[in-house]
Amino acid sequence: MSNQVDTAKPKKEGLMNRFLDGVERVGNKMCDPVTLFVCICVIIVVCSAIFNGATVMNPATNENITITSLATFENFVWMLSSFTNNIANFPTLILGLVVVLGVGLFESTGLASALMRVSVMKAPKALIVPLLLIISVNSNIAGDAGFLIMPMIGALVFMSIGKNPIAGMALCYAGVAGGFSANFMVGSTDALLIGYTGPAAQFIDPNYQANIMCNWYFMAASAVVLAIVGTFVNKFFVESRVGAYHGDMEQHTTEITPEERKGLRVAGIAFLVLVAVLVAMCIPADSPMRDETGDLLGYSGGLISGIVPIIMLVFFVPSVAYGFATGKFKNDKDLVKALIAAVSSMSGYVTFCIVAAQMIAYFNKSNIGTYIAISGANFLSNIGLTGIPLMILFILLCALINLLVASASAKWAFLAPVFVPMFMLLGYDPSFTQVLYRIGDSITNPITPMFAYFAMLVGLAEKYDKKAGIGSLMSCLLPYSLAFFVMWTAFVIIWITLGIPLGPGSAVFLG
């Protein structure tokens, strides 16, 4: 194969393109996630009736777990009477709405865009690629802002240093999408996923307390690993493949305006003041930010119990300061309108959560999730499939499902009730199962046409090369997905071998 893609000639339909076309056709025929979960609820009811009375022993408690039919008059009344309580007790809904108040402003005020642009302007040329990757991988903290901003910035930065903008665009998109779960900070993804992990773990251990920071150490380290891997992929595979850029493109600038500079200064001051206040509140030994044992990171109260609104404030306070400093907000009414717009953008998510909450409740009530988990764990134990082979297969399973269902929360909503209890019965902490899922859920993001921003990427590529198509993009993005899968899987194996905690108070194995 030639080192340079000739986009002036139509590419032949290869095996990979035919496979991706098939994935796209199948994915387009799938129903909306809300409809899908309604169907799953119906399936749970039907299966609970078919397998009513089936029993398996829970080795963790030595108690029998029996599937209970939901297709009875009594349980039909329960479905109606518990409907609103299921929603109220669904933690993901509240976590997501609280976090979006801050992250939504961070994006809508333009602070996310300004920060991403200013952070690459003064970097030495040799550090631009790894810096772009670090920012791209961590940009998921800003929600959709990374997908919307970083590929464009990558293309412009690459063109400004004499490189092909297609390569820069692919670099940043692969970083944002392929490293979607990795981050130096705890963000909305952690909040969304832990909302499913906690209830699923309670199928086995009703006293299990989910911790939103349970994957923080591993995911922060993963951001560095993925940036290093992506830098090598770009240098040895992608740039040599796309070759030099010969297009005639109107030049743009990645510089920020004086108003944005002023806004960044004010936002930085506001952020430092907020951090100083939070640190001051944590210092006293009897601080309310500590639990009854004096631990800042304990599960029973203090800082951890308030981490979600703290995350919201970390984005909210600087964003408000930036908005007023740049003139985006003239008064409190403008601020409230922006908040309403941020929450309004979650309307689809709220609808999804209403249905997902019922599904979790049906799984719990019928005992189907627990029954499948115990039976599956027994099966895996009997065939000896544990340890590293089990981890790799689970990551692959999540990666394959991700080709057809793009939503991270949607997949975890139906995978968590089965695999979290299953892995618990094999001795693994729920936080570790969540880590494996996050790896599998991220690595195929760059190459799935089902991902909402893939179409945007195709449009951006055509801006620089009128003849660029899906095949051209896939040839640039596939090396990142393959490399991320190999190296991220190897990294998690090394991590558990060394016995390093996944996050504050979070281990790989159950204690």
C-alpha positions as CSV (number, residue, x, y, z in Angstrom):
1,M,0.0,0.0,0.0
2,S,1.3,3.4,-0.8
3,N,2.4,5.7,2.0
4,Q,0.3,8.5,0.7
5,V,-3.4,8.3,0.1
6,D,-4.4,9.6,-3.3
7,T,-7.7,11.2,-2.5
8,A,-8.0,12.3,-6.1
9,K,-8.9,8.8,-7.2
10,P,-11.8,6.8,-5.9
11,K,-10.7,4.2,-3.4
12,K,-11.6,0.6,-4.0
13,E,-14.1,-1.0,-1.6
14,G,-11.9,-3.1,0.7
15,L,-12.8,-5.6,3.3
16,M,-12.7,-3.1,6.1
17,N,-14.9,-0.6,4.3
18,R,-17.4,-3.4,3.5
19,F,-17.4,-4.4,7.2
20,L,-18.0,-0.8,8.3
21,D,-20.7,-0.3,5.7
22,G,-22.4,-3.4,7.2
23,V,-22.1,-2.0,10.7
24,E,-23.6,1.3,9.6
25,R,-26.5,-0.4,7.9
26,V,-27.2,-2.6,11.0
27,G,-26.8,0.4,13.3
28,N,-29.2,2.6,11.3
29,K,-31.9,-0.1,11.5
30,M,-31.7,-0.2,15.3
31,C,-34.4,1.6,17.2
32,D,-33.8,4.6,19.5
33,P,-32.1,3.8,22.9
34,V,-35.3,4.8,24.7
35,T,-37.4,2.4,22.6
36,L,-34.7,-0.3,23.1
37,F,-34.9,-0.1,26.9
38,V,-38.7,-0.2,26.7
39,C,-38.3,-3.4,24.8
40,I,-35.8,-4.7,27.4
41,C,-38.3,-4.0,30.1
42,V,-40.9,-6.1,28.3
43,I,-38.4,-8.8,27.7
44,I,-37.6,-8.9,31.5
45,V,-41.3,-9.2,32.3
46,V,-41.7,-12.0,29.8
47,C,-38.6,-13.9,30.8
48,S,-39.4,-13.5,34.5
49,A,-42.7,-15.3,33.8
50,I,-41.1,-18.0,31.7
51,F,-38.3,-18.8,34.2
52,N,-40.4,-18.1,37.3
53,G,-39.1,-20.2,40.2
54,A,-35.7,-20.9,38.8
55,T,-33.2,-20.9,41.6
56,V,-29.4,-20.6,42.0
57,M,-27.3,-20.2,45.2
58,N,-25.5,-17.0,45.9
59,P,-22.0,-18.2,47.0
60,A,-21.4,-14.8,48.7
61,T,-24.3,-15.2,51.1
62,N,-25.2,-18.9,50.8
63,E,-28.8,-17.9,50.0
64,N,-31.0,-19.1,47.2
65,I,-31.8,-16.5,44.5
66,T,-35.1,-17.2,42.8
67,I,-36.5,-15.6,39.7
68,T,-39.8,-13.9,40.5
69,S,-42.5,-13.4,37.8
70,L,-43.4,-9.8,37.2
71,A,-46.4,-10.9,35.0
72,T,-48.8,-11.0,38.0
73,F,-51.5,-8.7,39.1
74,E,-49.6,-8.0,42.3
75,N,-46.4,-7.0,40.5
76,F,-48.3,-5.0,37.8
77,V,-49.6,-2.9,40.7
78,W,-46.0,-2.6,42.0
79,M,-44.9,-1.4,38.6
80,L,-47.4,1.4,38.7
81,S,-46.9,2.4,42.4
82,S,-43.1,2.3,42.2
83,F,-42.7,4.1,38.9
84,T,-41.9,7.6,40.3
85,N,-39.9,6.2,43.2
86,N,-37.7,4.3,40.7
87,I,-37.0,7.6,39.0
88,A,-36.3,9.5,42.2
89,N,-34.0,6.7,43.4
90,F,-32.1,6.6,40.1
91,P,-28.8,8.3,41.0
92,T,-27.5,8.9,37.5
93,L,-30.3,11.3,36.7
94,I,-29.5,13.7,39.6
95,L,-25.7,13.4,39.1
96,G,-26.0,14.2,35.4
97,L,-28.3,17.2,35.9
98,V,-26.1,18.7,38.7
99,V,-22.8,18.3,36.8
100,V,-24.2,19.7,33.5
101,L,-25.0,23.0,35.3
102,G,-21.3,23.6,35.4
103,V,-20.1,21.8,32.3
104,G,-22.8,23.3,30.2
105,L,-21.7,26.8,31.1
106,F,-18.1,25.9,30.6
107,E,-18.9,25.0,27.0
108,S,-21.6,27.6,26.1
109,T,-19.7,30.6,27.4
110,G,-16.7,29.8,25.2
111,L,-14.3,29.2,28.1
112,A,-13.7,25.6,27.0
113,S,-12.8,26.8,23.5
114,A,-10.5,29.6,24.7
115,L,-8.7,27.3,27.1
116,M,-8.1,24.7,24.5
117,R,-6.7,27.3,22.0
118,V,-4.5,29.2,24.4
119,S,-2.9,26.0,25.8
120,V,-1.3,25.1,22.5
121,M,-0.1,28.5,21.3
122,K,3.2,28.7,23.3
123,A,4.2,25.1,23.1
124,P,7.5,24.1,21.4
125,K,6.9,22.5,18.0
126,A,8.2,19.2,19.2
127,L,5.6,19.1,22.0
128,I,2.6,20.2,19.9
129,V,1.5,16.7,19.0
130,P,1.6,15.2,22.6
131,L,0.1,18.4,24.0
132,L,-2.8,18.3,21.5
133,L,-3.4,14.7,22.5
134,I,-3.2,15.4,26.3
135,I,-5.8,18.2,25.8
136,S,-7.9,16.1,23.5
137,V,-8.0,13.1,25.9
138,N,-8.9,15.4,28.8
139,S,-11.4,17.5,26.9
140,N,-14.2,15.0,27.6
141,I,-14.5,16.8,30.9
142,A,-16.2,19.6,28.9
143,G,-18.8,17.2,27.5
144,D,-19.3,17.6,23.7
145,A,-16.9,20.6,23.6
146,G,-13.9,18.4,22.8
147,F,-15.6,16.7,19.8
148,L,-16.7,20.1,18.5
149,I,-13.5,22.1,19.0
150,M,-10.4,19.8,19.1
151,P,-10.5,18.3,15.6
152,M,-10.8,21.8,14.1
153,I,-8.0,23.1,16.4
154,G,-5.9,20.1,15.4
155,A,-6.3,20.7,11.7
156,L,-5.5,24.4,12.1
157,V,-2.5,23.9,14.3
158,F,-1.1,21.2,11.9
159,M,-1.5,23.5,8.9
160,S,0.2,26.3,10.8
161,I,3.3,24.1,11.3
162,G,3.4,22.8,7.8
163,K,1.7,19.5,8.3
164,N,-1.4,17.9,6.7
165,P,-4.5,19.2,8.5
166,I,-6.2,15.8,7.9
167,A,-3.6,14.2,10.2
168,G,-4.1,16.9,12.9
169,M,-7.9,16.5,12.7
170,A,-7.6,12.7,13.0
171,L,-5.1,13.0,15.9
172,C,-7.4,15.2,18.0
173,Y,-10.6,13.2,17.2
174,A,-8.9,9.9,18.1
175,G,-7.7,11.5,21.3
176,V,-11.2,12.8,22.3
177,A,-13.1,9.7,21.2
178,G,-10.6,6.9,21.8
179,G,-9.5,8.3,25.1
180,F,-13.0,9.3,26.1
181,S,-12.9,7.8,29.6
182,A,-9.4,8.9,30.5
183,N,-9.0,12.2,32.3
184,F,-6.9,14.0,34.9
185,M,-10.1,15.1,36.6
186,V,-13.3,13.4,37.8
187,G,-16.1,14.5,35.5
188,S,-19.6,13.8,34.1
189,T,-18.6,10.3,32.7
190,D,-17.7,9.2,36.2
191,A,-20.9,10.5,37.6
192,L,-23.0,8.8,34.9
193,L,-21.3,5.4,35.1
194,I,-21.1,5.1,38.9
195,G,-24.9,5.6,38.9
196,Y,-25.3,2.2,37.3
197,T,-22.3,0.5,38.9
198,G,-23.6,1.1,42.5
199,P,-27.1,-0.3,42.0
200,A,-25.7,-3.3,40.1
201,A,-23.2,-4.0,42.9
202,Q,-26.0,-3.9,45.5
203,F,-27.6,-7.0,43.8
204,I,-24.8,-8.9,45.5
205,D,-23.8,-6.6,48.4
206,P,-26.8,-4.4,49.5
207,N,-24.3,-2.4,51.7
208,Y,-21.9,-1.5,48.8
209,Q,-21.2,2.2,48.6
210,A,-20.4,3.5,45.1
211,N,-17.6,6.1,44.9
212,I,-17.6,8.6,42.0
213,M,-13.7,8.8,42.3
214,C,-13.2,5.1,42.2
215,N,-11.4,5.1,38.9
216,W,-9.5,8.4,39.2
217,Y,-5.9,7.2,39.7
218,F,-6.1,4.8,36.8
219,M,-7.9,7.1,34.4
220,A,-5.5,10.0,35.1
221,A,-2.5,7.7,34.4
222,S,-4.3,6.4,31.3
223,A,-4.5,9.9,29.9
224,V,-0.7,10.1,29.8
225,V,-0.3,6.6,28.4
226,L,-2.7,7.3,25.6
227,A,-1.0,10.6,24.7
228,I,2.3,8.7,24.4
229,V,0.8,5.9,22.3
230,G,-1.1,8.4,20.1
231,T,2.1,10.4,19.5
232,F,3.9,7.3,18.1
233,V,0.9,6.3,16.0
234,N,0.7,9.8,14.5
235,K,4.4,9.9,13.7
236,F,4.9,6.4,12.3
237,F,1.5,5.6,10.7
238,V,-0.8,8.5,10.1
239,E,1.5,11.4,8.9
240,S,3.4,9.1,6.6
241,R,0.1,7.8,5.2
242,V,-1.6,11.1,4.4
243,G,1.6,12.8,3.2
244,A,2.1,16.5,2.6
245,Y,-0.8,18.9,2.2
246,H,-1.1,20.6,-1.2
247,G,-4.6,22.0,-0.8
248,D,-5.5,25.7,-1.2
249,M,-7.3,26.6,2.0
250,E,-8.1,29.9,3.5
251,Q,-5.9,30.5,6.5
252,H,-7.4,30.8,9.9
253,T,-5.9,31.7,13.3
254,T,-6.0,29.9,16.5
255,E,-5.2,33.2,18.4
256,I,-7.6,34.3,21.0
257,T,-9.2,37.8,21.2
258,P,-8.3,40.5,23.8
259,E,-11.8,39.9,25.3
260,E,-11.1,36.2,25.6
261,R,-7.7,36.9,27.2
262,K,-9.4,39.2,29.8
263,G,-12.0,36.5,30.4
264,L,-9.3,33.8,30.9
265,R,-7.6,36.0,33.5
266,V,-10.8,36.7,35.4
267,A,-11.8,33.0,35.2
268,G,-8.4,31.9,36.4
269,I,-8.6,34.2,39.4
270,A,-12.1,32.9,40.2
271,F,-10.9,29.3,39.9
272,L,-7.9,30.0,42.3
273,V,-10.2,31.7,44.8
274,L,-12.6,28.7,44.7
275,V,-9.7,26.3,45.2
276,A,-8.4,28.4,48.1
277,V,-11.8,28.4,49.8
278,L,-12.2,24.6,49.3
279,V,-8.7,23.9,50.6
280,A,-9.2,26.2,53.6
281,M,-12.4,24.3,54.4
282,C,-10.6,21.0,54.3
283,I,-7.6,21.9,56.5
284,P,-9.1,21.9,60.0
285,A,-9.1,18.5,61.7
286,D,-12.7,19.0,62.7
287,S,-13.8,20.3,59.3
288,P,-17.2,19.3,58.0
289,M,-15.4,18.3,54.8
290,R,-14.0,15.3,56.7
291,D,-16.0,12.2,57.8
292,E,-16.2,11.1,61.4
293,T,-12.8,9.5,61.2
294,G,-11.2,12.7,60.0
295,D,-10.6,11.3,56.5
296,L,-11.2,13.6,53.5
297,L,-11.7,10.7,51.1
298,G,-13.9,8.5,53.3
299,Y,-17.1,7.1,52.1
300,S,-19.3,8.0,55.0
301,G,-19.4,11.8,54.5
302,G,-17.4,14.9,54.0
303,L,-15.6,15.8,50.8
304,I,-16.6,12.6,48.9
305,S,-20.3,13.0,49.7
306,G,-20.2,16.5,48.2
307,I,-17.9,15.8,45.3
308,V,-20.6,16.1,42.7
309,P,-21.6,19.7,43.5
310,I,-17.9,20.5,44.0
311,I,-17.2,19.3,40.4
312,M,-20.1,21.4,39.3
313,L,-18.7,24.5,41.1
314,V,-15.2,23.9,39.6
315,F,-16.7,24.6,36.1
316,F,-19.6,26.9,37.2
317,V,-17.6,29.6,39.0
318,P,-14.9,30.2,36.4
319,S,-17.5,30.0,33.6
320,V,-19.7,32.6,35.2
321,A,-16.6,34.9,35.8
322,Y,-15.6,34.4,32.1
323,G,-19.1,35.0,30.9
324,F,-19.4,38.4,32.6
325,A,-15.8,39.4,31.8
326,T,-16.2,38.8,28.1
327,G,-19.7,40.3,27.9
328,K,-21.4,37.0,27.2
329,F,-23.5,37.7,30.3
330,K,-24.8,41.2,30.8
331,N,-26.9,40.4,33.9
332,D,-28.3,37.6,35.9
333,K,-31.0,37.0,33.3
334,D,-28.4,36.0,30.7
335,L,-26.8,33.6,33.2
336,V,-30.1,31.9,34.0
337,K,-31.0,31.6,30.3
338,A,-27.6,29.8,29.8
339,L,-28.4,27.5,32.7
340,I,-31.8,26.7,31.3
341,A,-30.3,26.0,27.9
342,A,-27.8,23.6,29.5
343,V,-30.5,21.7,31.4
344,S,-32.7,21.7,28.3
345,S,-29.9,20.0,26.3
346,M,-30.3,17.1,28.8
347,S,-34.0,16.5,27.9
348,G,-33.1,13.4,25.8
349,Y,-31.0,12.1,28.7
350,V,-33.8,12.7,31.2
351,T,-36.2,10.7,29.0
352,F,-33.7,7.9,28.7
353,C,-33.1,7.8,32.5
354,I,-36.9,7.5,33.2
355,V,-36.9,4.3,31.2
356,A,-33.5,3.0,32.4
357,A,-34.7,3.5,36.0
358,Q,-37.6,1.1,35.4
359,M,-35.3,-1.4,33.8
360,I,-32.9,-1.5,36.8
361,A,-35.9,-1.8,39.1
362,Y,-37.3,-4.7,37.1
363,F,-34.0,-6.5,37.1
364,N,-33.8,-6.1,40.8
365,K,-37.4,-7.1,41.5
366,S,-37.3,-10.2,39.3
367,N,-33.8,-11.3,40.4
368,I,-33.0,-12.0,36.7
369,G,-29.8,-9.9,36.8
370,T,-28.6,-11.6,39.9
371,Y,-29.5,-15.1,38.6
372,I,-27.7,-14.4,35.3
373,A,-24.7,-13.0,37.1
374,I,-24.4,-16.0,39.5
375,S,-25.0,-18.5,36.7
376,G,-22.5,-16.7,34.5
377,A,-19.8,-16.6,37.2
378,N,-20.4,-20.3,37.9
379,F,-20.0,-21.0,34.2
380,L,-16.8,-19.0,33.9
381,S,-15.4,-20.6,37.0
382,N,-16.2,-24.1,35.8
383,I,-14.4,-23.6,32.5
384,G,-11.6,-21.8,34.2
385,L,-12.0,-18.5,32.3
386,T,-10.8,-16.0,34.9
387,G,-8.1,-13.5,35.3
388,I,-6.5,-11.9,32.2
389,P,-8.3,-13.9,29.5
390,L,-11.6,-12.9,31.1
391,M,-10.6,-9.2,31.2
392,I,-9.5,-9.2,27.6
393,L,-12.7,-10.9,26.4
394,F,-14.9,-8.5,28.4
395,I,-13.0,-5.5,26.9
396,L,-13.5,-6.9,23.4
397,L,-17.2,-7.5,24.1
398,C,-17.7,-3.9,25.1
399,A,-15.7,-2.6,22.2
400,L,-17.8,-4.6,19.7
401,I,-21.1,-3.5,21.3
402,N,-19.8,0.1,21.0
403,L,-19.7,-0.2,17.2
404,L,-23.5,-0.4,17.2
405,V,-24.6,1.5,20.3
406,A,-22.6,4.7,20.8
407,S,-24.0,5.9,24.2
408,A,-21.7,5.0,27.0
409,S,-24.4,5.2,29.6
410,A,-26.9,3.3,27.5
411,K,-24.5,0.3,27.2
412,W,-23.5,0.3,30.8
413,A,-27.1,0.5,31.9
414,F,-27.8,-3.0,30.6
415,L,-24.2,-4.5,31.0
416,A,-23.7,-3.4,34.6
417,P,-26.6,-5.4,36.1
418,V,-25.1,-8.5,34.6
419,F,-21.3,-8.1,34.7
420,V,-20.7,-6.1,37.9
421,P,-22.3,-8.8,40.0
422,M,-20.7,-11.5,37.9
423,F,-17.2,-10.1,38.5
424,M,-17.9,-9.5,42.2
425,L,-18.6,-13.2,42.6
426,L,-15.2,-13.8,41.0
427,G,-13.6,-11.6,43.6
428,Y,-13.3,-8.3,41.6
429,D,-14.4,-4.9,42.9
430,P,-17.1,-3.2,40.9
431,S,-14.8,-0.3,40.3
432,F,-12.5,-2.6,38.4
433,T,-15.3,-3.9,36.2
434,Q,-16.2,-0.3,35.5
435,V,-12.6,0.3,34.4
436,L,-12.6,-2.6,32.0
437,Y,-15.9,-1.3,30.5
438,R,-14.5,2.2,30.1
439,I,-11.6,0.8,28.1
440,G,-13.8,-1.2,25.8
441,D,-16.3,1.6,25.5
442,S,-13.6,4.1,24.4
443,I,-11.3,2.3,22.0
444,T,-13.7,1.8,19.1
445,N,-15.2,5.3,19.4
446,P,-13.0,6.8,16.7
447,I,-14.0,4.2,14.1
448,T,-17.7,3.7,14.6
449,P,-20.0,5.6,12.1
450,M,-22.7,5.3,14.8
451,F,-20.9,7.9,16.9
452,A,-22.7,11.2,16.4
453,Y,-19.6,13.2,15.7
454,F,-18.3,11.0,13.0
455,A,-20.5,12.7,10.4
456,M,-19.1,16.0,11.6
457,L,-15.6,14.7,11.1
458,V,-16.4,13.7,7.6
459,G,-17.7,17.2,6.9
460,L,-14.6,18.8,8.3
461,A,-12.3,16.5,6.3
462,E,-14.1,17.6,3.1
463,K,-13.4,21.2,4.0
464,Y,-9.7,20.4,3.5
465,D,-10.0,17.8,0.8
466,K,-13.1,17.7,-1.3
467,K,-12.5,14.1,-2.2
468,A,-11.9,12.8,1.3
469,G,-14.3,10.1,2.4
470,I,-15.0,7.6,5.1
471,G,-12.2,5.3,3.8
472,S,-9.7,8.1,4.1
473,L,-10.7,8.8,7.7
474,M,-10.8,5.1,8.6
475,S,-7.3,4.6,7.3
476,C,-6.2,7.4,9.7
477,L,-8.3,6.4,12.7
478,L,-8.1,2.6,12.7
479,P,-4.4,2.6,13.8
480,Y,-5.3,4.7,16.9
481,S,-8.1,2.3,17.9
482,L,-5.9,-0.8,17.4
483,A,-3.0,0.8,19.3
484,F,-5.2,2.0,22.1
485,F,-6.7,-1.4,22.5
486,V,-3.3,-3.2,22.7
487,M,-1.6,-0.7,25.0
488,W,-4.5,0.2,27.2
489,T,-5.3,-3.5,27.8
490,A,-1.6,-4.1,28.6
491,F,-1.6,-1.1,30.9
492,V,-4.5,-2.3,33.0
493,I,-2.9,-5.8,33.3
494,I,0.3,-4.2,34.5
495,W,-1.7,-2.0,36.9
496,I,-3.5,-4.9,38.6
497,T,-0.2,-6.9,38.7
498,L,1.4,-4.2,40.7
499,G,-1.7,-4.0,42.9
500,I,-2.1,-0.2,42.6
501,P,-5.4,1.3,43.8
502,L,-7.8,2.4,41.0
503,G,-8.8,5.5,42.9
504,P,-9.2,6.8,46.5
505,G,-10.2,3.8,48.6
506,S,-10.8,1.7,45.5
507,A,-9.0,-1.6,44.9
508,V,-9.0,-4.2,42.1
509,F,-10.1,-7.0,44.3
510,L,-12.8,-7.1,46.9
511,G,-11.5,-6.9,50.4
